[in-house]
Amino acid sequence: MTTNPDSGPDLRPRPTEGSVAGTTVLVTGSDGFIGSHTVERLVADGARVKAFCLYNSNGSLGWLDQSEVFAQALRDGQAEVVLGDIRDPEHVAASIEGVDVVLHLAALIAIPFSYVAPRSYVETNVIGTLNVLEAVRRHGTPRLVNTSTSEVYGTPEEVPITEHHPLRGQSPYSATKISADKLCESYALSFETPVVTLRPFNTFGPRQSARAVIPTVLSQLLAGADQVRLGDLTPKRDFTYVTDTADGFVRAALCDVAPGTTIQLGTGRTVSIGEVVELCRTVTGSTAEIVTEEARIRPEGSEVQILLSDPTRAHEVLGWAPTVSLEEGLARTAEWLRPRVDPETAARYHR
Ligand SMILES: NC(=O)c1ccc[n+]([C@@H]2O[C@H](COP(=O)([O-])OP(=O)(O)OC[C@H]3O[C@@H](n4cnc5c(N)ncnc54)[C@H](O)[C@@H]3O)[C@@H](O)[C@H]2O)c1
């Protein structure tokens, strides 16, 4: 069954109960794609934000360096930066002391790179999450939101996927996210750690890494390519626009649920990569030809063929529903990318 939010049951977002205004929220992965949008949303809602960014010797704050909202929050004393590494337990614990909410988004996320460097995924995604859980337990932090992914289901046995669907590690990335989710479940059951696992399906929008499918397609089209190089066009995905995903994080920070609850974030609509490419051609006005490139095809047993969320729990528990359609989100992403596209790098395969 496919539930289209444009024509299906009435799943409009409801006002959030309570507010993050005045609370201190630490966001790991603040420097990343979803993290930077979530930080901006928290600032807009009046939270005090501790932006945990991966330490580097350039002092780069990733995407937050380009956020005027964040720059203003720093000047106003509404935000502060913590440079660190999620793999360092003492530093993570020191950073989390005294905060009201931890939104844990830091992770290594590229599936193809997890084929060649799986240990780094275990260290960041599993040990990193363990460090956060231990810190939250030690300090009695009132709420932790763990970030899962729809990739934990593998190719599903049935769609739409509910939170009860079995988990299958179809890539090293997925296996590490399953491990992190299970650690969170175990801390909820063993120690009543107030953790909620939020499980986004594919998210897209401005600032997404060029290795993800939508930025890959849009950048090649906007660079004026005659041919677009892609992997398999048949897999289907359920795409959520990034500001809707950030809205889900804020709602998860506030919701009243039993420790260990998992909540999916997806629209309930699935489209094939081929259909996404067609929509991208429409929003950019391009007529480029699609070329399948062998290096971009994933190992057969590892490619997840379809992801489609049943959004019922997100609606019932969080009052969440997507507000930006795929078509509108693609148009916004193309507008953001247009002045930033480099024709040299647009066609390069980025694991
Ligand atoms: N993008 C999606 O479609 C999607 C879908 C489902 C779930 N997720 C999850 O959402 C979260 C954010 O993903 P994203 O798409 O914003 O990716 P991203 O790569 O832009 O963000 C991940 C962030 O983690 C940080 N990080 C990595 N290693 C670290 C370390 N050792 N210490 C501290 N920080 C470290 C990176 O600097 C980066 O800012 C991840 O947990 C990912 O698994 C993403």
The ligand as a MOL file (V3000), in Angstrom:
LIG
                    3D

  0  0  0     0  0            999 V3000
M  V30 BEGIN CTAB
M  V30 COUNTS 44 48 0 0 0
M  V30 BEGIN ATOM
M  V30 1 N 21.0610 11.9800 5.1490 0
M  V30 2 C 20.1440 11.0300 5.2480 0
M  V30 3 O 19.4010 10.7620 4.2790 0
M  V30 4 C 19.9670 10.2570 6.5380 0
M  V30 5 C 18.8980 9.3460 6.6100 0
M  V30 6 C 18.7200 8.6320 7.7870 0
M  V30 7 C 19.5480 8.8400 8.8670 0
M  V30 8 N 20.5740 9.7420 8.7660 0 CHG=1
M  V30 9 C 21.4080 9.9330 9.9590 0
M  V30 10 O 21.3870 11.3140 10.2770 0
M  V30 11 C 22.5930 11.6870 10.9350 0
M  V30 12 C 23.1930 12.9010 10.2470 0
M  V30 13 O 23.5010 12.5480 8.9060 0
M  V30 14 P 23.8010 13.6430 7.7770 0
M  V30 15 O 23.0860 13.2090 6.5570 0
M  V30 16 O 23.5860 15.0150 8.3120 0 CHG=-1
M  V30 17 O 25.3350 13.3650 7.5090 0
M  V30 18 P 26.6410 14.2960 7.6430 0
M  V30 19 O 27.7920 13.4600 7.2110 0
M  V30 20 O 26.4060 15.5940 6.9580 0
M  V30 21 O 26.6890 14.5530 9.2070 0
M  V30 22 C 27.3450 13.6980 10.0990 0
M  V30 23 C 28.1700 14.5450 11.0240 0
M  V30 24 O 28.8530 13.6980 11.9600 0
M  V30 25 C 30.1040 14.2870 12.2100 0
M  V30 26 N 31.0530 13.2760 12.6740 0
M  V30 27 C 31.5390 12.2090 11.9890 0
M  V30 28 N 32.4540 11.5550 12.7250 0
M  V30 29 C 32.5270 12.2160 13.9190 0
M  V30 30 C 33.2850 12.0250 15.0860 0
M  V30 31 N 34.1740 11.0250 15.1940 0
M  V30 32 N 33.1170 12.8880 16.1160 0
M  V30 33 C 32.2380 13.9160 16.0190 0
M  V30 34 N 31.4990 14.1660 14.9130 0
M  V30 35 C 31.6430 13.3080 13.8810 0
M  V30 36 C 30.5660 14.8640 10.8740 0
M  V30 37 O 31.5220 15.8950 11.0860 0
M  V30 38 C 29.2540 15.3640 10.3000 0
M  V30 39 O 29.0410 16.7050 10.5800 0
M  V30 40 C 23.4850 10.4380 10.9080 0
M  V30 41 O 23.3920 9.7980 12.1680 0
M  V30 42 C 22.8770 9.5720 9.8140 0
M  V30 43 O 23.1300 8.2040 10.0480 0
M  V30 44 C 20.7950 10.4430 7.6300 0
M  V30 END ATOM
M  V30 BEGIN BOND
M  V30 1 1 1 2
M  V30 2 2 2 3
M  V30 3 1 2 4
M  V30 4 1 4 5
M  V30 5 2 4 44
M  V30 6 2 5 6
M  V30 7 1 6 7
M  V30 8 2 7 8
M  V30 9 1 8 9
M  V30 10 1 8 44
M  V30 11 1 9 10
M  V30 12 1 9 42
M  V30 13 1 10 11
M  V30 14 1 11 12
M  V30 15 1 11 40
M  V30 16 1 12 13
M  V30 17 1 13 14
M  V30 18 2 14 15
M  V30 19 1 14 16
M  V30 20 1 14 17
M  V30 21 1 17 18
M  V30 22 2 18 19
M  V30 23 1 18 20
M  V30 24 1 18 21
M  V30 25 1 21 22
M  V30 26 1 22 23
M  V30 27 1 23 24
M  V30 28 1 23 38
M  V30 29 1 24 25
M  V30 30 1 25 26
M  V30 31 1 25 36
M  V30 32 1 26 27
M  V30 33 1 26 35
M  V30 34 2 27 28
M  V30 35 1 28 29
M  V30 36 1 29 30
M  V30 37 2 29 35
M  V30 38 1 30 31
M  V30 39 2 30 32
M  V30 40 1 32 33
M  V30 41 2 33 34
M  V30 42 1 34 35
M  V30 43 1 36 37
M  V30 44 1 36 38
M  V30 45 1 38 39
M  V30 46 1 40 41
M  V30 47 1 40 42
M  V30 48 1 42 43
M  V30 END BOND
M  V30 END CTAB
M  END
